Amino acid sequence: MSEAAVPLAVLGTRWEESERWDVRWRGFLWRRAEPIPLSPVRFLDWTVDGAPLRDRLALLYGAPCTDITFLTEGSRGDAFAVESLRALVLENESGVEPWVQFTDGRAGVLFCPQCGDLACGAVSADVRVTASAVEWRDIAYQDGISEAIQIDEVPAFTLRFDRAQYEATVRGLLMQWSSPSDA
């Protein structure tokens, strides 16, 4: 199938919640980890044709994708959120942004819900822009240490969006998140 024949998808967002945990170490000689639930974090999740992108990233053995965007409640004006959106419209003036892009240029789409650090790995895509479309090529988990793309559990896939609709969505979010106020 040629790239022009790949159907166009519609990129959107919707509010979701992600559980968060901390660990408390118990014991002296026989230490054991005790998970402690924290309050959930609300975030804008990417949707593709109305369905969560994370649903397409569920592992073969059924574990869901738990990675999230940097677009969290209360994060307007946050540099991580703003740079993650800029990377998706190829507006990173300094080249590779170490918070949101791997050194191979792939942009992070979803990040670790606990720390957001690329060292934990992330769901990433090779963002390509043409006159009429934007593609997220080879969407897959990317290892944060070796930067290898992990396709053994979830095969990489490509999404293609109408450029005008895509840019309206991402640039609209960029305008909202560039402002430090959540009002």
C-alpha positions, 0 to 999 in steps of 0.5 A: 500500500502506498503512503498516499493510500494510508487513510487519514486519521483524526488527531484529538485529545480527551481528559484521562486519569493515571494512577501514580505510586510511590515506594516505601522500603520496609525492614532492616535486614530483609528489605521489602518494597511497599507500594503507596498509592498517590493521588491520580494525575489528570492528563490530556490523552491523544485520541485517534479517530476518537479512540485513545492512542494508548489502546493501540499500544497495549502489550500482547499479553494484555497489559495496557500502555500506562504512558501519558502526555506532559499535558497534565492538569496544572501544567500550563506554562510548563516547559516539558508540556510546551516542548513536547507539543513543539516537537510534534510540529517540528518547531524545536529551535535547538534541534534535539530537545533532550526532554522530549526527543531522542537523539535520533530525532524521534519525538516522544508522544507518551512518557513515563507517568512517574517521572516523565524522563526519556531514560525510562523509555517512551512511546515515540514517533518519527514525525514527518510533514508534507504539504498536505499530511503529517505522519507519525511513522513507526510509532513504538516504545523506544528504550531510554538507554540504548534508544532502540525501538522495541517492536517485539511486544507491540509492532510499530505502526504509522498514522497519517493525519490531514495537516490542517486538522493536525496543526489546528489541534496541536497548535491550539494546545500549544497556545493553551499550554504556553500560557502559565495560567490554568484559567 
